[in-house]
Amino acid sequence: KKECPFDDDFVAAVELTLLEGEDLTDAQEDFLRKALCKSGAATAQLAQFKKLIMKWKKSPEYADDFIRYLGVAASIDPQSRSRFGSNDSSAGTGGTGGAVEKEETIDGYWDSGDVCKKRGDFQQAFDYYSRACDGYTLLRGPDDENAVKMSSMCASMLHKLGRVGEAIAEYRIALEKKERIPTMGPSDPSTLNTLSNLGDALRDHREWEEARKVMELCLLRKSTAPALGDVHPDTLRTVNNLGNLYFTVFKDNEKALKYFERALKGYEATLGKTHPSTLATVMNLASVQYTGVKDYGIATVLFERALQGFEEKLGKNHHNTITCAKNLKTCLRTSGDLDGLKALEAKYDYL
């Protein structure tokens, strides 16, 4: 009979942490990893721990993924086995000297990366995705679909970590393979997602002209892709991104308005007039009218519409509502509408 790894005091401490909505401490995670490695999953205490996670995140899927992550983490050191920036001489071969790992083990690295990403631990997520990428590559070759997907996830984590130049290089590698692989191709949603992410990374790297070209190519492909089309939310996100690029970088108000108006029409048709994405686009239009066109009357109407929608949908103190209220305040002051300004400040005490 295996020794019980969780004493009552430990379980109580974990329960208190989770039910208060906090993340586990490093010490608690480390203890759980060692316990899982020692005792396996068939313990009453582990079942109790799973219930606690479900109370914490309200999700049995999250509980299963998190427990699997702890189990995988108990057996490897992800940082030393990363494909990128590792001092380990075995980096680039999965940290195993070229040995092929079982597919279920590699799948576990993928699951663990997903859990770390959900928790905001992008460095560890990157390490797991990198490990999975190496594993699938050794198992089935560099053009394996899962290996390419993991390459794209590595790029995404690099982007989130601020390593944008490296992210761009990795996005390009993944994109070239996704476009070429017969089971994916240029119009596959996964390929288009990578193309969209490449455009975002180029924008963040201040490579404005190439970002514009990539975003416009992405929009063209998304608009004609069988799985997406003109008014799919993914397509409209690219439309909005182009509007922002033309407004903030190229200072082209006419093109910015064209893209924002197209996005607004699409969001209203697919998501409704009060969806947060619709309202965010209304606020984008208002910003162009205020800052670029300097039509304060139209800007005021649009800011008021967005503000009313945000307050009804998200609440008076949501950050989107607060931002919109502040923008409307600035617009009213600039236009000289002192009565409107006074009424707004009376309603929103944080202004």
C-alpha positions as CSV (number, residue, x, y, z in Angstrom):
1,K,0.0,0.0,0.0
2,K,1.4,3.4,-1.0
3,E,2.1,6.0,1.6
4,C,-0.4,8.8,1.9
5,P,1.4,11.9,0.6
6,F,-1.0,14.6,1.8
7,D,-1.4,15.2,5.6
8,D,-4.4,17.0,7.0
9,D,-2.5,20.3,7.6
10,F,-1.3,20.4,4.0
11,V,-4.8,19.7,2.6
12,A,-6.2,22.4,4.8
13,A,-3.6,24.9,3.6
14,V,-4.3,24.1,-0.1
15,E,-8.0,24.3,0.5
16,L,-7.7,27.7,2.1
17,T,-5.5,29.0,-0.7
18,L,-7.7,27.8,-3.5
19,L,-11.1,28.8,-2.0
20,E,-9.7,32.3,-1.4
21,G,-9.1,32.4,-5.2
22,E,-5.3,32.5,-4.9
23,D,-2.7,30.5,-6.9
24,L,-0.8,27.8,-5.1
25,T,2.5,28.8,-3.7
26,D,5.7,27.4,-5.2
27,A,6.2,25.2,-2.2
28,Q,2.7,23.8,-2.4
29,E,3.2,23.0,-6.1
30,D,6.6,21.4,-5.5
31,F,5.2,19.2,-2.7
32,L,2.3,18.1,-4.9
33,R,4.6,17.3,-7.8
34,K,6.8,15.1,-5.6
35,A,3.7,13.4,-4.1
36,L,2.3,12.6,-7.5
37,C,5.6,11.2,-8.6
38,K,5.8,9.1,-5.5
39,S,2.2,7.9,-5.1
40,G,0.7,8.1,-8.6
41,A,-2.9,9.2,-9.1
42,A,-4.8,6.5,-7.2
43,T,-5.1,8.1,-3.8
44,A,-8.1,9.4,-1.9
45,Q,-6.2,12.6,-1.2
46,L,-5.6,13.3,-4.8
47,A,-9.3,12.9,-5.5
48,Q,-9.9,15.4,-2.7
49,F,-7.4,17.8,-4.2
50,K,-9.1,17.5,-7.6
51,K,-12.4,18.6,-5.9
52,L,-10.6,21.6,-4.4
53,I,-9.3,22.6,-7.9
54,M,-12.8,22.2,-9.3
55,K,-14.2,24.6,-6.6
56,W,-11.3,27.0,-7.4
57,K,-11.7,27.1,-11.2
58,K,-15.2,25.6,-11.5
59,S,-13.9,23.3,-14.2
60,P,-13.3,19.6,-14.2
61,E,-11.2,19.9,-17.4
62,Y,-8.9,22.4,-15.7
63,A,-8.6,20.1,-12.7
64,D,-7.6,17.2,-14.9
65,D,-5.1,19.3,-16.9
66,F,-3.6,20.8,-13.8
67,I,-3.1,17.4,-12.1
68,R,-1.5,16.1,-15.3
69,Y,0.7,19.2,-15.4
70,L,1.9,18.5,-11.8
71,G,2.6,14.9,-12.7
72,V,4.7,15.8,-15.8
73,A,6.5,18.5,-13.9
74,A,7.5,16.1,-11.2
75,S,9.6,14.1,-13.7
76,I,11.3,16.7,-15.9
77,D,13.1,20.0,-15.6
78,P,11.6,22.0,-18.4
79,Q,13.9,25.0,-18.2
80,S,17.0,22.9,-18.8
81,R,15.4,21.2,-21.8
82,S,14.1,24.2,-23.7
83,R,14.9,24.4,-27.4
84,F,15.6,28.1,-27.1
85,G,18.4,29.7,-25.0
86,S,19.3,26.5,-23.2
87,N,22.8,25.7,-22.0
88,D,21.9,22.0,-22.1
89,S,24.0,20.2,-24.7
90,S,21.0,18.1,-25.6
91,A,18.8,21.1,-26.5
92,G,17.2,20.8,-29.9
93,T,16.9,17.0,-29.4
94,G,14.2,17.1,-26.7
95,G,16.8,16.9,-23.9
96,T,16.9,13.1,-24.3
97,G,20.0,12.7,-26.5
98,G,17.8,12.1,-29.5
99,A,15.7,9.3,-27.9
100,V,12.1,9.1,-29.1
101,E,9.5,9.6,-26.3
102,K,6.1,8.0,-26.1
103,E,3.3,10.0,-27.7
104,E,1.3,10.1,-24.5
105,T,4.3,11.6,-22.7
106,I,4.6,14.3,-25.4
107,D,0.9,14.9,-25.3
108,G,1.4,15.5,-21.5
109,Y,3.9,18.3,-22.3
110,W,1.3,19.9,-24.6
111,D,-1.3,19.7,-21.9
112,S,1.1,21.1,-19.3
113,G,1.9,24.0,-21.6
114,D,-1.8,24.8,-21.9
115,V,-2.3,24.8,-18.1
116,C,0.7,27.1,-17.6
117,K,-0.6,29.4,-20.3
118,K,-4.0,29.6,-18.6
119,R,-2.3,30.5,-15.3
120,G,-0.2,33.2,-17.0
121,D,3.1,31.4,-16.5
122,F,4.3,32.0,-20.1
123,Q,8.0,31.0,-19.5
124,Q,7.1,27.6,-18.2
125,A,4.4,27.2,-20.9
126,F,7.1,28.0,-23.5
127,D,9.3,25.4,-22.0
128,Y,6.6,22.7,-22.2
129,Y,5.6,23.6,-25.7
130,S,9.2,23.5,-26.8
131,R,9.6,20.1,-25.2
132,A,6.5,18.9,-27.0
133,C,7.7,20.4,-30.3
134,D,11.0,18.5,-30.0
135,G,9.1,15.3,-29.1
136,Y,6.7,15.3,-32.0
137,T,9.6,16.2,-34.4
138,L,11.6,13.2,-33.2
139,L,8.6,11.0,-33.3
140,R,7.3,11.8,-36.8
141,G,9.5,14.4,-38.4
142,P,9.8,18.2,-38.7
143,D,6.6,18.5,-40.8
144,D,4.4,16.7,-38.3
145,E,1.2,18.7,-37.8
146,N,1.5,18.7,-34.0
147,A,5.1,19.6,-34.1
148,V,4.3,22.7,-36.3
149,K,1.4,23.6,-34.0
150,M,3.8,23.5,-31.0
151,S,6.3,25.7,-32.9
152,S,3.5,28.2,-33.3
153,M,2.7,28.0,-29.6
154,C,6.4,28.6,-28.8
155,A,6.3,31.7,-30.9
156,S,3.2,32.9,-29.1
157,M,4.8,32.5,-25.7
158,L,8.0,34.2,-26.9
159,H,5.7,37.1,-28.0
160,K,4.1,37.3,-24.6
161,L,7.5,37.2,-22.9
162,G,8.6,40.3,-24.9
163,R,11.0,38.3,-27.0
164,V,9.3,39.7,-30.2
165,G,12.2,39.3,-32.6
166,E,12.5,35.6,-31.8
167,A,8.7,35.2,-31.9
168,I,8.7,36.7,-35.5
169,A,11.4,34.2,-36.6
170,E,9.5,31.3,-35.1
171,Y,6.1,32.4,-36.5
172,R,7.7,32.5,-40.0
173,I,9.0,28.9,-39.6
174,A,5.6,27.7,-38.4
175,L,3.7,29.6,-41.1
176,E,5.9,28.3,-44.0
177,K,5.2,24.7,-42.8
178,K,1.5,25.2,-42.2
179,E,1.0,26.6,-45.7
180,R,2.9,23.7,-47.2
181,I,1.5,20.8,-45.2
182,P,-1.3,19.1,-47.2
183,T,-3.6,18.6,-44.2
184,M,-3.4,22.3,-43.4
185,G,-2.7,24.8,-46.2
186,P,-3.0,28.6,-46.6
187,S,-6.8,28.7,-45.7
188,D,-6.7,26.5,-42.6
189,P,-7.8,28.4,-39.5
190,S,-4.6,27.4,-37.7
191,T,-2.5,28.8,-40.5
192,L,-4.5,32.0,-40.6
193,N,-4.1,32.4,-36.9
194,T,-0.3,32.1,-37.2
195,L,-0.4,34.7,-40.0
196,S,-2.5,37.0,-37.9
197,N,-0.1,36.6,-34.9
198,L,2.9,37.3,-37.2
199,G,1.2,40.6,-38.2
200,D,0.7,41.5,-34.6
201,A,4.3,40.7,-33.7
202,L,5.6,42.8,-36.6
203,R,3.4,45.7,-35.4
204,D,4.8,45.3,-31.9
205,H,8.3,45.2,-33.3
206,R,7.6,48.5,-35.1
207,E,8.0,47.0,-38.5
208,W,5.0,48.9,-39.7
209,E,5.0,48.4,-43.4
210,E,5.5,44.7,-43.3
211,A,2.9,44.4,-40.5
212,R,0.4,46.2,-42.8
213,K,1.1,43.9,-45.7
214,V,0.8,40.8,-43.6
215,M,-2.5,42.0,-42.0
216,E,-4.0,42.8,-45.4
217,L,-3.0,39.4,-46.7
218,C,-4.5,37.8,-43.6
219,L,-7.7,39.7,-44.1
220,L,-7.9,38.6,-47.8
221,R,-7.4,35.0,-46.9
222,K,-9.8,35.0,-43.9
223,S,-12.5,36.7,-45.9
224,T,-12.4,33.9,-48.5
225,A,-11.6,31.0,-46.2
226,P,-14.5,28.4,-46.1
227,A,-14.3,28.1,-42.3
228,L,-14.3,31.9,-41.7
229,G,-15.7,34.5,-44.2
230,D,-16.3,38.2,-44.2
231,V,-18.1,38.5,-40.8
232,H,-16.5,35.8,-38.7
233,P,-15.1,37.3,-35.4
234,D,-11.6,36.3,-36.3
235,T,-11.9,38.1,-39.6
236,L,-13.3,41.2,-37.9
237,R,-10.5,41.2,-35.4
238,T,-8.0,41.6,-38.3
239,V,-10.2,44.4,-39.8
240,N,-10.1,46.2,-36.4
241,N,-6.3,45.7,-36.2
242,L,-5.9,47.3,-39.6
243,G,-8.1,50.2,-38.6
244,N,-5.9,50.7,-35.5
245,L,-2.7,50.5,-37.6
246,Y,-3.9,53.1,-40.1
247,F,-5.1,55.4,-37.3
248,T,-2.3,55.2,-34.8
249,V,0.7,54.6,-37.1
250,F,0.0,55.8,-40.6
251,K,-2.4,58.7,-39.5
252,D,-4.7,57.8,-42.4
253,N,-8.1,58.7,-40.9
254,E,-10.0,57.8,-44.1
255,K,-8.8,54.3,-44.2
256,A,-9.1,53.9,-40.4
257,L,-12.7,54.9,-40.6
258,K,-13.3,52.5,-43.5
259,Y,-11.9,49.5,-41.6
260,F,-13.6,50.4,-38.3
261,E,-17.0,50.9,-40.0
262,R,-16.6,47.5,-41.8
263,A,-15.8,45.9,-38.4
264,L,-18.7,47.6,-36.7
265,K,-21.2,46.4,-39.4
266,G,-19.9,42.9,-39.1
267,Y,-19.9,42.8,-35.3
268,E,-23.5,44.2,-35.2
269,A,-24.6,41.5,-37.6
270,T,-22.9,38.6,-35.9
271,L,-22.5,39.5,-32.2
272,G,-25.2,42.2,-31.7
273,K,-25.1,45.9,-31.0
274,T,-24.2,45.6,-27.3
275,H,-21.5,43.0,-27.4
276,P,-18.2,44.3,-25.9
277,S,-16.4,43.8,-29.2
278,T,-19.0,45.9,-31.0
279,L,-18.8,48.6,-28.3
280,A,-15.0,48.6,-28.5
281,T,-15.3,49.3,-32.2
282,V,-17.8,52.1,-31.6
283,M,-15.2,53.6,-29.3
284,N,-12.5,53.2,-31.9
285,L,-14.7,55.1,-34.4
286,A,-15.3,57.8,-31.8
287,S,-11.5,58.2,-31.3
288,V,-10.9,58.7,-35.0
289,Q,-13.7,61.3,-35.2
290,Y,-12.4,63.1,-32.2
291,T,-8.6,63.0,-32.7
292,G,-8.3,62.7,-36.4
293,V,-11.4,64.2,-38.1
294,K,-12.1,66.5,-35.2
295,D,-15.9,66.2,-35.6
296,Y,-16.7,66.5,-31.9
297,G,-20.5,66.1,-32.5
298,I,-20.2,62.7,-34.1
299,A,-17.5,61.7,-31.6
300,T,-19.8,62.6,-28.6
301,V,-22.6,60.5,-30.0
302,L,-20.4,57.5,-30.5
303,F,-18.7,57.8,-27.1
304,E,-22.1,58.1,-25.4
305,R,-23.3,55.0,-27.2
306,A,-20.2,53.0,-26.2
307,L,-20.4,54.2,-22.6
308,Q,-24.1,53.3,-22.2
309,G,-23.4,49.9,-23.7
310,F,-20.3,49.2,-21.5
311,E,-22.1,50.2,-18.4
312,E,-25.1,48.0,-19.1
313,K,-23.1,45.1,-20.2
314,L,-20.0,45.2,-17.9
315,G,-20.9,47.5,-15.1
316,K,-20.1,51.1,-14.1
317,N,-16.7,50.3,-12.7
318,H,-15.3,48.1,-15.4
319,H,-12.1,49.3,-16.9
320,N,-13.7,49.6,-20.4
321,T,-16.5,51.8,-18.9
322,I,-14.0,54.0,-17.1
323,T,-11.9,54.5,-20.2
324,C,-14.9,55.4,-22.3
325,A,-16.2,57.8,-19.6
326,K,-12.8,59.5,-19.5
327,N,-12.7,59.8,-23.3
328,L,-16.2,61.3,-23.4
329,K,-15.2,63.8,-20.7
330,T,-12.2,64.9,-22.8
331,C,-14.4,65.2,-25.9
332,L,-17.1,67.3,-24.0
333,R,-14.5,69.6,-22.6
334,T,-12.8,70.2,-26.0
335,S,-16.2,70.8,-27.7
336,G,-17.2,73.3,-25.0
337,D,-20.3,71.3,-23.9
338,L,-20.1,72.4,-20.2
339,D,-23.6,71.2,-19.4
340,G,-22.9,67.8,-20.7
341,L,-19.6,67.7,-18.9
342,K,-21.2,68.6,-15.6
343,A,-23.8,65.9,-16.0
344,L,-21.2,63.3,-16.8
345,E,-19.0,64.2,-13.8
346,A,-22.1,64.0,-11.5
347,K,-22.9,60.5,-12.7
348,Y,-19.4,59.1,-12.6
349,D,-17.7,60.1,-9.4
350,Y,-14.3,58.7,-10.5
351,L,-14.0,61.4,-13.2
